[in-house]
Amino acid sequence: MERERVLTGVLGQSALQALLEGPWRYLNSCPAREHMDSLRGKYPLKGADFWHLALALTLKKDIPELTILTFDKKLREGAEKEGLGL
């Protein structure tokens, strides 16, 4: 965001600090094949964004309050359409 001049250096550092200290769970998981299959070609997402959206849908079953926090417009739109928006 700083590189694209959307945030100043101070705001970028503040956002990074909030992400590092936020109320997040750290998980080691992979998306379910069914979610990867259902999302394939549905949204114009890059590989990592596609993977994250499929993983979020997989985790939503066990963590119903799960949402996606992203600065990427395409990922945000896909997440909202899949019921994962804020």
C-alpha positions in Angstrom: 0.0 0.0 0.0 2.9 2.3 0.7 4.5 1.4 -2.6 1.3 2.2 -4.4 1.0 5.5 -2.4 -2.4 4.5 -1.0 -1.0 4.8 2.6 1.8 7.0 4.0 4.7 5.4 5.6 3.3 6.0 9.1 -0.1 4.6 8.3 1.5 1.6 6.6 3.6 0.9 9.7 0.5 1.3 11.8 -1.4 -1.2 9.7 1.4 -3.7 9.8 1.7 -3.4 13.6 -2.1 -4.0 13.9 -1.8 -7.1 11.7 1.1 -8.5 13.8 -0.7 -7.9 17.1 -4.3 -8.3 16.1 -6.8 -10.9 17.5 -5.8 -13.5 14.8 -5.5 -17.2 14.9 -2.4 -18.7 13.3 -3.3 -21.9 11.4 -1.6 -24.4 9.2 -4.2 -25.7 6.8 -5.0 -26.3 3.1 -8.2 -25.6 1.2 -10.6 -28.4 0.6 -10.6 -29.7 -3.0 -14.4 -29.0 -3.2 -13.9 -25.3 -2.6 -11.1 -25.1 -5.1 -13.2 -26.8 -7.7 -16.2 -24.6 -7.0 -14.2 -21.4 -7.3 -12.2 -22.3 -10.4 -12.9 -19.7 -13.0 -15.6 -18.0 -10.9 -13.5 -14.9 -10.0 -10.5 -13.2 -11.7 -8.1 -14.1 -8.8 -4.3 -14.6 -8.8 -3.1 -17.9 -7.5 -2.4 -16.9 -3.9 -5.7 -15.0 -3.7 -7.6 -18.0 -5.1 -5.9 -20.2 -2.6 -6.8 -17.9 0.3 -10.4 -17.6 -0.7 -10.7 -21.4 -1.0 -9.0 -21.8 2.4 -11.3 -19.3 4.0 -14.4 -21.2 2.7 -12.9 -24.4 4.1 -12.3 -22.8 7.5 -15.7 -21.1 7.6 -17.3 -24.5 8.5 -15.4 -24.6 11.8 -15.0 -20.8 12.3 -18.3 -19.3 11.3 -17.3 -15.8 12.3 -14.4 -15.9 9.8 -14.0 -13.0 7.4 -11.2 -12.0 5.0 -9.2 -8.9 5.5 -7.5 -7.8 2.3 -6.4 -4.7 0.4 -7.0 -6.5 -2.9 -10.2 -5.4 -4.7 -10.8 -8.6 -6.6 -10.3 -10.8 -3.6 -12.5 -8.6 -1.5 -15.3 -8.8 -4.1 -15.0 -12.6 -4.3 -15.0 -12.9 -0.6 -18.1 -10.7 -0.3 -19.9 -12.8 -2.9 -19.0 -15.9 -1.0 -20.3 -14.5 2.3 -16.9 -13.7 3.8 -17.0 -9.9 3.7 -16.9 -7.6 6.6 
